């Protein structure tokens, strides 16, 4: 799961713009202006729900209200404040970015698919939203259980219909900011498939115009499982970016504690 959170944090400062003469292969991966976003908050909320046998919707509302300034989309913010919250047929990438713990935690492919679907249905109950969540969790499960990239690609293509043959070099000239699951998933999966390490995967995300923090969260989670780690000083980075002062000025370690539990 650390690969998803650190991917989100690394990609956060490039979500909407990149500096002139930006070089994705040389830029510092983690800088002072990096920060966690809603992707991290909801990823940890999923873990909280699973480990405490809490409904996903309840965990997402709880974490959303505890961290209201994390950058949620308009529809998700309205969902958090609704009584009771009702799924809003979203086909966005929000369900796909929060499921890394499901892929890492559960021991069978069937259970991973079931839980990923449940986690998506409370908000992203559009078929594309559910498909994105399932595909992400399944790719992580396959990666952690030793499947090759070819096997992962074949399974995801066959079962979820994403076209994964187009190399990033052909996508870059036409790429654009995209928040739909169907637009996000092929890019995230290609970044993983073309990578040779977790860091290389994240830099490939940087190299293409996209919803950078979310694509890095999704691709980073798969790469973390496949390469068996990020190669980073994970706890030090998580502590730096997750343990922040709360509204009272007190050091808030709640996200850090649940991320590393």
Long-range contacts (C-beta under 8 A, 24 or more apart in sequence): 1-43, 1-47, 1-100, 1-101, 1-104, 1-221, 1-224, 1-259, 2-224, 2-229, 2-230, 2-234, 2-238, 2-259, 3-100, 3-198, 3-220, 3-221, 3-222, 3-223, 3-224, 3-225, 3-229, 3-230, 4-39, 4-40, 4-43, 4-97, 4-100, 4-217, 4-218, 4-220, 4-221, 4-224, 5-36, 5-40, 5-43, 5-44, 5-217, 5-238, 5-242, 5-259, 6-30, 6-220, 6-230, 6-232, 6-234, 6-237, 6-238, 7-201, 7-202, 7-205, 7-213, 7-216, 7-217, 7-218, 7-219, 7-220, 7-221, 8-36, 8-37, 8-39, 8-40, 8-43, 8-97, 8-213, 8-214, 8-216, 8-217, 8-220, 9-34, 9-35, 9-36, 9-40, 9-213, 9-237, 9-241, 10-34, 10-202, 10-216, 10-220, 11-202, 11-205, 11-206, 11-212, 11-213, 11-214, 11-215, 11-216, 11-217, 12-36, 12-37, 12-212, 12-213, 14-206, 14-212, 14-213, 15-211, 15-212, 15-213, 16-177, 18-206, 22-206, 24-203, 24-204, 24-206, 24-207, 25-203, 25-207, 27-206, 29-199, 29-202, 29-203, 30-237, 30-240, 30-241, 34-241, 35-241, 36-70, 36-241, 36-242, 36-255, 37-70, 37-71, 37-213, 38-70, 38-71, 38-72, 38-73, 38-76, 38-94, 39-97, 39-98, 39-213, 39-214, 39-217, 40-70, 40-217, 40-242, 40-255, 40-259, 41-67, 41-70, 41-255, 42-94, 42-97, 42-98, 43-97, 43-98, 43-99, 43-100, 43-101, 43-217, 44-255, 44-258, 44-259, 45-98, 46-98, 46-99, 46-100, 46-101, 46-102, 46-119, 47-101, 47-105, 47-258, 47-259, 47-261, 48-258, 49-119, 50-101, 50-102, 50-105, 50-115, 51-261, 55-122, 56-118, 56-119, 56-122, 57-85, 57-122, 57-123, 60-122, 60-123, 61-85, 66-254, 67-255, 73-179, 76-123, 79-123, 85-122, 85-123, 87-121, 87-122, 87-123, 87-124, 87-125, 88-123, 88-125, 89-125, 89-126, 89-129, 90-123, 90-124, 90-125, 90-126, 90-129, 91-124, 91-126, 91-127, 91-128, 91-129, 91-180, 91-181, 91-182, 92-124, 92-129, 92-179, 92-180, 92-181, 93-132, 93-179, 93-180, 93-181, 93-183, 93-184, 93-185, 93-211, 93-214, 93-218, 94-123, 94-124, 94-129, 94-214, 95-119, 95-120, 95-123, 95-124, 95-129, 95-130, 95-132, 95-133, 95-181, 96-129, 96-132, 96-133, 96-135, 96-136, 96-181, 96-184, 96-185, 96-188, 96-214, 96-218, 97-136, 97-214, 97-217, 97-218, 98-133, 99-133, 99-136, 99-137, 99-140, 100-136, 100-137, 100-140, 100-217, 100-221, 100-224, 102-137, 102-140, 103-136, 103-137, 103-138, 103-139, 103-140, 103-141, 103-143, 103-144, 103-221, 103-225, 104-140, 104-141, 104-144, 104-225, 106-141, 109-138, 109-141, 109-142, 112-137, 112-138, 112-141, 113-137, 113-138, 124-181, 128-180, 128-181, 128-182, 129-181, 131-160, 131-161, 131-181, 131-182, 131-185, 132-181, 132-182, 132-184, 132-185, 133-181, 134-160, 135-159, 135-160, 135-162, 135-185, 135-189, 136-185, 136-188, 136-218, 136-221, 136-222, 139-189, 139-192, 139-222, 140-221, 140-222, 140-225, 141-225, 143-222, 143-223, 143-225, 143-226, 144-225, 144-226, 149-192, 149-193, 149-226, 152-193, 152-222, 152-226, 153-189, 153-193, 156-189, 160-185, 162-186, 162-189, 164-189, 164-190, 164-193, 166-190, 167-194, 168-194, 168-204, 168-207, 168-208, 171-208, 172-207, 172-208, 172-209, 175-208, 175-209, 175-210, 176-209, 176-210, 177-209, 177-210, 177-211, 178-210, 178-211, 179-211, 179-214, 184-210, 184-211, 184-214, 184-215, 184-218, 185-218, 187-215, 188-215, 188-218, 188-219, 188-222, 189-219, 189-222, 191-215, 191-219, 192-219, 192-222, 192-223, 192-226, 195-219, 195-223, 197-223, 197-227, 197-231, 198-223, 198-224, 198-227, 198-229, 198-230, 198-231, 198-232, 199-230, 199-231, 199-232, 235-260
